[in-house]
Amino acid sequence: MPAFFSMRPHGDVRFQSRCIHHPISTWGNKNAVAKKIKIPKRHTELPVPTHFVALDTILHESDRGAAVVGTAYLDLLLRGALEHQMRTDADVLEALFTNNGALQDFSARIKIAYAFKIIGPGAYADLNLLREIRNAFAHSAQGLSFKSPDVAAICNRLWYPLAPMITYGKGPRPTEPKDIFVQAVKMLADGLYRSMGPHPDSFIQWGPVREVTSPTSPKKPKLRPSRGRPEKS
């Protein structure tokens, strides 16, 4: 409670306490429950035409927004691609994909999709790189951009937008880090979307043979976002 003091004429201080009441305050109300922000759990819950609206949104986002929204869309498409190969048992799907289920996490969906041959080695590698970029943007306390050296280096490792066998017709191949990122999202989204269609093709299965690492192989350095703590020298 805020405290107020007033001075009496003879000089002593009188303590006055005052309660502030707000008509919509829920403090102390055990029955008051904050409403959760509803977000789409499936790509079919997005505005239609789903694919074009999502990609158009990504194109008009900031660097941080593009990284977060782009991978969020791929996350939903991965769920769709996995469910497309599963039994249509709502209870089982709900248990797997929500409430800390085994497939709620983006990383787990990538691994399972690759293990069950829903995606190929190129998509597996690129989705993991995109996830790493997303995590850096989402959790960094500093202002990252696609021109940041670490982010640009990872963008230049993406396979789909830079693969020599993939042509762009009369259009130029992307060279700027953000353009490479956005093109990777487009290609992977196209491949995942088509894999759920009546006539799926093999585009999402493309990619070089993945190098299998042994338990003793050195780990590749990861892009680590700054959390406002000083870097160790």
C-alpha positions as CSV (number, residue, x, y, z in Angstrom):
1,M,0.0,0.0,0.0
2,P,1.3,3.5,-0.8
3,A,2.1,5.5,2.3
4,F,1.5,9.3,2.6
5,F,2.8,11.6,5.3
6,S,1.3,14.9,6.5
7,M,2.7,17.5,8.9
8,R,0.6,18.7,11.8
9,P,0.8,22.3,12.9
10,H,2.9,21.4,16.0
11,G,5.4,19.5,14.0
12,D,4.8,15.8,14.6
13,V,4.4,13.5,11.6
14,R,1.2,11.6,11.2
15,F,1.3,8.4,9.1
16,Q,-1.5,7.9,6.8
17,S,-2.1,4.7,4.8
18,R,-4.3,4.7,1.9
19,C,-5.6,1.7,-0.1
20,I,-6.0,2.0,-3.8
21,H,-8.9,0.0,-5.2
22,H,-9.3,-0.7,-8.9
23,P,-12.6,-1.9,-10.2
24,I,-11.0,-4.4,-12.6
25,S,-8.2,-5.5,-10.4
26,T,-7.8,-9.3,-10.0
27,W,-5.1,-9.1,-7.2
28,G,-5.9,-11.7,-4.6
29,N,-8.7,-13.3,-6.7
30,K,-7.9,-16.9,-6.8
31,N,-10.6,-17.5,-9.4
32,A,-9.3,-15.0,-11.9
33,V,-7.6,-16.8,-14.8
34,A,-5.7,-14.9,-17.5
35,K,-6.7,-15.9,-21.0
36,K,-4.0,-17.6,-23.1
37,I,-3.0,-16.0,-26.4
38,K,-4.3,-18.3,-29.1
39,I,-1.8,-19.2,-31.7
40,P,-2.2,-21.6,-34.7
41,K,-1.1,-25.2,-33.9
42,R,-1.5,-26.4,-37.5
43,H,-0.8,-24.7,-40.8
44,T,-4.4,-25.2,-41.8
45,E,-5.4,-22.8,-39.1
46,L,-3.5,-19.9,-40.8
47,P,-5.3,-17.4,-43.0
48,V,-6.0,-18.6,-46.5
49,P,-4.5,-18.9,-49.0
50,T,-2.2,-20.3,-46.4
51,H,1.1,-20.7,-48.3
52,F,1.0,-17.4,-50.0
53,V,-0.1,-15.4,-47.0
54,A,2.6,-16.9,-44.8
55,L,5.4,-16.3,-47.3
56,D,4.2,-12.8,-48.0
57,T,4.3,-12.1,-44.2
58,I,7.9,-13.3,-44.0
59,L,9.0,-11.0,-46.9
60,H,7.7,-7.9,-45.1
61,E,9.1,-8.7,-41.7
62,S,12.2,-7.3,-40.0
63,D,15.3,-9.5,-39.7
64,R,14.2,-10.8,-36.3
65,G,10.6,-11.2,-37.5
66,A,11.6,-13.1,-40.6
67,A,13.7,-15.5,-38.6
68,V,11.0,-16.2,-36.1
69,V,8.0,-16.2,-38.4
70,G,9.7,-18.2,-41.1
71,T,10.8,-21.0,-38.9
72,A,7.4,-21.0,-37.1
73,Y,5.7,-21.6,-40.4
74,L,8.1,-24.5,-41.2
75,D,7.4,-25.9,-37.8
76,L,3.7,-26.0,-38.5
77,L,4.3,-27.6,-41.9
78,L,6.5,-30.2,-40.3
79,R,3.7,-31.1,-38.0
80,G,1.4,-31.4,-41.0
81,A,3.9,-33.6,-42.9
82,L,4.2,-35.9,-39.9
83,E,0.5,-36.1,-39.2
84,H,0.0,-36.9,-42.9
85,Q,1.8,-40.2,-42.3
86,M,0.1,-41.0,-39.0
87,R,-3.2,-42.5,-37.9
88,T,-6.0,-39.9,-37.6
89,D,-6.4,-40.5,-33.9
90,A,-7.1,-37.0,-32.4
91,D,-6.2,-38.1,-28.8
92,V,-2.9,-39.6,-29.8
93,L,-1.9,-36.6,-32.0
94,E,-2.8,-34.2,-29.3
95,A,-0.6,-36.1,-26.8
96,L,2.3,-36.2,-29.2
97,F,2.2,-32.6,-30.5
98,T,1.0,-30.6,-27.4
99,N,1.4,-30.3,-23.7
100,N,5.1,-31.2,-23.6
101,G,4.5,-34.2,-25.9
102,A,7.3,-36.0,-27.6
103,L,6.9,-34.0,-30.9
104,Q,6.0,-30.6,-29.5
105,D,9.6,-29.3,-30.0
106,F,10.8,-28.1,-33.4
107,S,14.1,-30.0,-33.0
108,A,12.3,-33.3,-32.3
109,R,10.0,-32.9,-35.3
110,I,13.0,-32.4,-37.6
111,K,14.7,-35.5,-36.3
112,I,11.6,-37.7,-36.5
113,A,10.8,-36.4,-40.0
114,Y,14.3,-37.4,-41.2
115,A,14.3,-40.7,-39.4
116,F,11.1,-41.7,-41.1
117,K,12.2,-40.5,-44.5
118,I,9.7,-37.7,-44.7
119,I,12.5,-35.3,-45.4
120,G,15.9,-35.9,-47.0
121,P,19.4,-34.9,-45.9
122,G,19.3,-31.4,-47.5
123,A,16.1,-30.5,-45.6
124,Y,17.4,-32.0,-42.4
125,A,20.6,-30.0,-42.5
126,D,18.8,-26.7,-43.5
127,L,16.0,-27.0,-41.0
128,N,18.6,-27.4,-38.2
129,L,20.5,-24.4,-39.5
130,L,17.3,-22.3,-39.7
131,R,16.4,-23.4,-36.1
132,E,19.8,-22.3,-34.9
133,I,19.3,-18.9,-36.6
134,R,15.8,-18.6,-35.1
135,N,17.0,-19.4,-31.6
136,A,19.7,-16.7,-31.8
137,F,17.3,-14.0,-32.9
138,A,14.6,-15.1,-30.4
139,H,16.9,-15.2,-27.4
140,S,19.5,-12.6,-28.1
141,A,19.6,-9.5,-25.9
142,Q,21.5,-7.6,-28.6
143,G,20.4,-6.3,-31.9
144,L,21.2,-9.1,-34.4
145,S,20.7,-8.9,-38.1
146,F,21.3,-11.2,-41.1
147,K,24.5,-9.1,-41.7
148,S,25.9,-10.1,-38.4
149,P,29.0,-12.3,-39.2
150,D,27.8,-15.4,-37.3
151,V,24.3,-15.3,-38.8
152,A,25.6,-14.6,-42.3
153,A,28.1,-17.5,-42.0
154,I,25.2,-19.9,-41.2
155,C,23.1,-18.6,-44.0
156,N,25.9,-19.3,-46.4
157,R,25.9,-23.0,-45.3
158,L,22.2,-23.5,-46.3
159,W,22.0,-26.2,-49.0
160,Y,18.7,-25.7,-50.8
161,P,19.1,-22.0,-51.9
162,L,22.7,-22.4,-52.9
163,A,22.7,-26.0,-54.5
164,P,24.2,-25.9,-58.0
165,M,21.6,-28.2,-59.4
166,I,18.7,-25.9,-58.4
167,T,18.2,-23.2,-61.0
168,Y,16.3,-20.0,-60.7
169,G,15.3,-19.6,-64.3
170,K,16.0,-16.0,-65.4
171,G,16.1,-14.8,-61.8
172,P,19.5,-14.3,-60.0
173,R,20.7,-16.7,-57.3
174,P,20.4,-15.1,-53.8
175,T,23.7,-13.7,-52.4
176,E,22.6,-11.6,-49.5
177,P,22.2,-13.6,-46.2
178,K,18.6,-12.6,-45.6
179,D,17.7,-13.4,-49.2
180,I,19.3,-16.8,-48.8
181,F,17.4,-17.4,-45.5
182,V,14.1,-16.4,-47.1
183,Q,14.7,-18.5,-50.1
184,A,15.5,-21.5,-47.9
185,V,12.2,-21.0,-46.1
186,K,10.4,-20.8,-49.4
187,M,11.9,-24.0,-50.8
188,L,11.5,-26.1,-47.7
189,A,7.9,-24.8,-47.3
190,D,7.2,-25.7,-50.9
191,G,8.6,-29.2,-50.5
192,L,6.8,-29.9,-47.2
193,Y,3.5,-28.5,-48.6
194,R,3.8,-30.7,-51.7
195,S,4.7,-33.8,-49.7
196,M,1.2,-33.6,-48.2
197,G,-0.6,-33.2,-51.5
198,P,-2.2,-35.9,-53.7
199,H,0.9,-36.1,-56.0
200,P,3.9,-35.6,-53.7
201,D,7.3,-35.3,-55.5
202,S,10.8,-35.9,-54.3
203,F,12.0,-32.3,-53.9
204,I,12.0,-32.4,-50.1
205,Q,14.1,-35.6,-50.3
206,W,17.0,-34.0,-52.2
207,G,20.4,-33.3,-50.7
208,P,23.9,-34.6,-50.3
209,V,24.6,-37.8,-48.4
210,R,24.7,-36.8,-44.8
211,E,28.0,-37.3,-43.0
212,V,27.3,-39.5,-40.0
213,T,29.4,-38.4,-37.0
214,S,30.7,-40.8,-34.4
215,P,30.3,-40.2,-30.6
216,T,34.0,-39.1,-30.5
217,S,33.7,-36.6,-33.4
218,P,34.3,-33.0,-32.5
219,K,31.2,-30.9,-32.4
220,K,30.7,-28.1,-34.8
221,P,30.6,-24.6,-33.2
222,K,27.0,-23.3,-32.7
223,L,25.7,-19.7,-33.0
224,R,25.3,-18.6,-29.4
225,P,23.0,-15.6,-28.8
226,S,24.1,-12.9,-26.3
227,R,22.0,-12.7,-23.2
228,G,23.4,-9.4,-21.9
229,R,26.4,-11.1,-20.2
230,P,30.0,-10.2,-20.9
231,E,31.8,-12.6,-23.2
232,K,34.6,-14.6,-21.7
233,S,38.0,-13.6,-23.0
